[in-house]
């Protein structure tokens, strides 16, 4: 049998294999090119995202440290805003009245804020670029005011807290253009203030010193008066200290004791415990104490001092028969026997600044409306002395008379008649003298009640005052174009 002529088959096979290899090589080149473009796209997208995140951080930094929120009065009045809706809308003075409040460094999003200087400051502070190899990443953030409210801060004053929606684009052009948008929420939270009938900030022994058969803490509700008088409950009169409560002589704490210290017994400088009790004194109505009567705080409570007003005179001021209204600023106030000084006016919130105040025997201090009394205390060992006369505040609502003192002088309360007030003096030595009734809350470095005074805590205070927390970022998201 003769085999057919097969000359030339090797050439055909070679051409076939060469074609196949060419296809494979082209595929590998195309795959390599795709991977290269994919890697480049990912790099550009990442750089654009980092730029956008930088814009978010710069906007947050400006709002936290350089921006001043609207206030009741001043250059940026809160009356220019409708904060009963979300987002907050501008009601006056802004470029687009009735539209959301916006601060912008993004050319596509115009600012809509009532104060041009605030717009300009935001634009100058937050727009920018980042180097990225041989090119740059440009970021353009803007901030939309989502919510805003004013709260009463424990320690004095009204504070505006806000929630901002921050949005920033990051753009990079390196042959190809990549753009990423990043969004985040910047929120300032509030927390109900944990308030006490009495709180002492000092960490040592005897920070709270309660002695006397009539000395006690308890509570009432100023919103539930009967016949115009408070209904006292032998509970809820909680006290707190960063140090020790020393009690004796039949003193009664009708509430818990809170302290970062632990233990019961003798207190010494090298061994500060929570409670030193003798003479039948009680905590939470118990003697000896039972589980749950002493609450251990996780750490010492830091209470910031109130703001000290500037420009308050230190000259003598005769308060006999006088009336001090909102905005008054006087020096050392004295009320003599059988005389009356009136603070505030009905239906008005009055902020009054003084250097010191002393009520002599049979004198009377009358509170009308709501009075915030800022005491400076320059050159005075006892800047607040209410022991000689009486204080008339018929509402039994301690929020209507808030006394703020940042110094370390002496604060003397009571004098036989009842007093309704909030005393906030975290650096001062506070003493309650005489057997009168104090309605409200007392904060001092130390609190001494050895004359039989009774402190009645208003339970409504815990729902009216807040502590502002640290601002936080949340709801972080991003997308690419």
Order of alpha helices (4+ residues) and beta strands (2+ residues): alpha-beta-beta-beta-alpha-beta-beta-beta-beta-beta-beta-beta-beta-beta-beta-beta-beta-beta-beta-beta-beta-beta-beta-beta-beta-beta-beta-beta-beta-beta-beta-beta-beta-beta-beta-beta
